[in-house]
């Protein structure tokens, strides 16, 4: 599959996957290196055509990088959501297990109540049988009635005693039956309370179960969304790599054309900030203009901007141009100067180390010239950024975007 067909397929796949690249379709297709070469070589000004193509690719890359950052933020947010759901699931599962344990304990207690009720009812039935048949098993054997008591006593006193004994036994049996009935009712009441408690716990357990199911479903949705975002991110990054490779090839072609042609440099009209965005204008320690020199403590005109940054921070070319100086340059220390055409020159001083460019090389905006340091006349790590117009110092703010 050639590069053009690959890019077309990639755009279609990304759109179907829910990730639209915010870029013009014709521009996306124009990233085919072969097509760019054909268009440039057939134009009246190949160098300008290559530069225009490179600008288009840079714009696409910037837009794509924004979408990559958005996807990374989304993935980070989804990871946080999943971690939070996992924590909630753990808590809900723990509560659900505790409820199930309590339900099991209540089931044991309810079963124990049922056993006690059965035993009490059996004792009640036995005692009730004694009463109904008027059998007394403690002192009297066989059937007994009032006539038997009369004929079996030798005196009235014995009769009274025997009757009292029978009544006492019967009253005791009745009392025992009553107590057994009360015991049964008490156990049943306690059992009913246990059953109500178990019913409430079962309802709570079921709510926890439903909650866990909802959380698992939500987690599955988040995981699916994260998988999709990771897939789309991989596609974006693959496309970014393709753009980067094409841009690198075009950059090399432009450098070759500049080195072999008599074309004069033409300043593009603006410069980018020469350091990473974290080291923005708020880090300027000395502006352009008159000041007290930090080393010599005399009033001297400061010819550029001093921008504080950590040692080793990359320094970017502020605009396209040609390296005209790369050396230790007096108080500037390790220094690079770039000719941008139309009399505009930028200077970068106090570097700790140089990048991969030498005098005579053509460099493009945003490429790494070197790294922040404190060489030369300097009191600490910073970049001295300077702009000159036709050999005269100029305020860098007039050129920066």
Buried (B, 14 or more C-beta within 10 A) or exposed (E): EEBBEBBBEBBEEBEEEEBEBEBEEEBBEBBBBEBBBEBBEEEEEBBEBBBBBBEBBBEBBEBBEEBBEBBBEBBEBBEEBBEEBEEBBEBBBEBBEBBBEBBEEBEEBBEEBEEBBEBBBEBBEEBBEBBEEBBBEEEBEEEBEEEEBEEEBEEEEEBEEBBEBBEEBBEEBEEBBEBBBEBBEEBBEBBEEBBEBBEEBBEBBEBBBEBBEEBEEBBEEBBEBBEBBBBBBEBBBEBBEBBEEBBEEBBEBBBEBBEEEEEEBBBBEEBEBBBEEEBEEEBBEBBBEEBEBBEEEEEEEBBBBBBBBEEEBBBBBBBBBBBEBBEEBEEBBBBBBBBBBEBBBBBBBBBBEBBEBEEEBBBBBEBBBBBBBBBBBBEEBBBBBBBBBEEEBBBBEEBBE
